[in-house]
């Protein structure tokens, strides 16, 4: 792969997925796109890139983007965000929405489904607190391939051993051969959609809670700012945004601010009072 080919791919992926590849990631491009070359019968990576330059084959374009996006995930990953959701975010949302008894949650990078299903299990464990409530979990990912896997809710022994308590494996999963399938009642709680975070969010509606963890780290600063501003528009007043441990809104948007008591939790930035605005002016 020539330097010009690599620069083309960097621009191509940036435009279509927001992925910002640094120069040292060249090896990653070659290793991840080699299977795509074999799948579409291209002798070399340069031939594949030539096809991308010509365009008009959406299957190849989608395969390239999906191959380059990272889908690392597991049940209750990093644990803290789920504890925050159970102990802080959920009780506040239930109190705030007591009159309309509806809760909307968005997992904005759902991958193969472990995150939204982890949330669904926590909601099931909440039991009577949610009796009579309408709960919507919308789970999106740029990759249609991982969304298809997530809908099945079917996981290997290795996948269910990563982060999932044994008692919940036995409670919420059924073994099918060498795999485990999450209960139909939990699968029905999650609506999976293929979605690109660079596109318009209007069709998604607004949410009480947004999980977008370990995704922004792959974007450059302008793209992070754009996405965070859109998250701000998508959150209801008082809503909560949960980011990954290495991610923040600081210096990227004035629409959102960190929760002063809980690391990794964000909400709408306070609106300056007229006195404060006058002082700042």
Phi, psi and omega in degrees: 000124181282167178298322178295321178296318179296318179295323176298314180296320178302314180292321181298311182290324178298317182292321188267336183228349184085353182297125180254101181273129175272165186301326183285356179270010181302319179300325181293320178300312183295320182287323183279334182268349177302315177297329177293320176301314181295320182298322183255016173061043173261133182292325182223163176297327179297324177295319178297315179298322177300322178294321178296323180294325178287321179079194174078002176239094186294332180295317179292316180302315180294320181297322180294313181296317182292326179294329185270347179273143183272132183239031178292125179198160170199167184297135177052042182301128179070358174051313185308313181301326180285325174295319177299318180298312183293317191266335185239303188292312182296311178302320179294320180293321179295320178293319183291327185254019185303327182287316184266345173053050176221141181226129179238129183233138178238122168263107192274356174212075194283341182051229184273012167103354184297323181294305180298327178289328174298317178296318180299321178295319177298321179292321176297321180292336179293338172057238189296339179300333182252010178299127180085003180266149169263118182243123178245124171247114177258123183240123184235156173203152180290336184267118177291332180295314180287330176297319178298320178293319181298320180301325180290329181063033185248124188227151179284169177300320179298317183293321181282345177277349182268094173091347185269122177300140183302320183294330178280330173301313181289331183279321191247359182234153174240132180281130178234099185064236180265007181242169179233133179246132180290151186302146180301326180297328177279322178299325182288345180281344188246129174257114181266136178221143169282128185205140179256124182295347178276350183268175182294144183260000189303322184287350182273336184085197181247161188224151173280328183220136173235125169259124172217085191249133175061037177241314183299336180298342181268358183253157173279171187301315180299321180291319175302314181299317180297314181293318179296322177297321178291323175299319178302320178290333184273347179273136173290160174305129182085359181290168186236139174244130177246122180250173177286166185298332182263012185242155180204165174260349186296128180080002183243333180203149174258005179279333185235156181214153178292147170290131185289343184254340189227116180294137178089358182248135184223155178211186178298138177293144178301141178278125181300139176286161178306323179295318180293320178297320180294321179294321180291329180284000000 
